[in-house]
Amino acid sequence: MRLKKNGARLVSFVIDFANGNMSRREFDLDYSGYVVDYFPEFKKENPCLARRFADTIDVAYEHCSWMEDEPFRQAIRDVVDEFLGRGPIADIY
């Protein structure tokens, strides 16, 4: 998967949060702005990846926004892995 300019900006922003490079407050304040600014062009660059972003990361943001900071960060981290096609590591032990 190769992200172009706008998709890369949007996904990189979410990855920065997931990796702990910004606070929950910063992420919440800027997320909507990033989506408004970059998602329309992301849809033009790669419609399938944009749909995948909307179906994974954006849905998780909406459904998990009630969570405390660290569980929310983990939920976003998990969905970023799903978006990137990385399977979760089995934690049955």
N, C-alpha and C positions, 0 to 999 in steps of 0.2 A: 504494500500500500504506500503510495506516495502522495503526501499532502502538498497542495500548492499554497501560495502565499496566504490567503485569507483563512483557509482551513487550518493551516499550520499555526497561525496566530491564535485562533480560537482554541484549538486543542492544546497548544503549549501553555496557554493561560490556565486551563483546567489542570494540566499536569503539574504546573508550578504549585498550585494549591494542594494537590494530592501528595506531592513530595514534601510538603511542609514549608515551602518557600514564601508563604504569605498567610496571614491570619484569616480566620473564618470571616471576620468583619470586613476585611479588604475584599475577599472573594465575593461575599454577598453584595457589597456595594457596587462592584464592577461587573459581575457576571452578566446582568441584563444588558448593560452597555456593550459588552463584547458581542453578545448575541445579535443585538440590533445592528452594530457596526459591521460585523464580519460574516454573519450567517447568510444573508442574501447573496453575497458574492461567492461564498463557499458552495451554495447550491448551484451556481452557474459553473464553477470550476469542476465540481464532481458531485452530481446529484445523488449518486448511490451512497457515498461516504457522508454527505450531509444528512441524508435520511437516517443513516446508521447513527450519527451523532445525536440527532433528535430522538431516536428510539431508545438510546442507551443513556448517554450522559444527561441530556436535558430532562428526560423522564425521571431519572434518579434525583436530579436537583430538585424537581418539583415534589416528588414523593418523600424525600428524606429531609426536607428543610426543617422539619420539626425536631430533628435529632440534636443532641448535644454536639459540641464541636468535634471531639475525636471520633465518635462513632460516625458522624457525618463525613469526616475526612476519609475514614476507612471505606465507607459506602461509595464515595466518589472514586477512591483509588481502585476499588474492585470493578466499578463500571468502566473506568478508563482501561483497565486490563481487558475487559470484555470488548470494548470498542477496538482496541489494538489487536484483538485476536489471540490474546494470551489466556490460556485456561487457568483457573484457580488451582492451587496446589491442594491436594486432598489432605484434610486435617482430621483423619479418622483415628489417629493414634494419640 
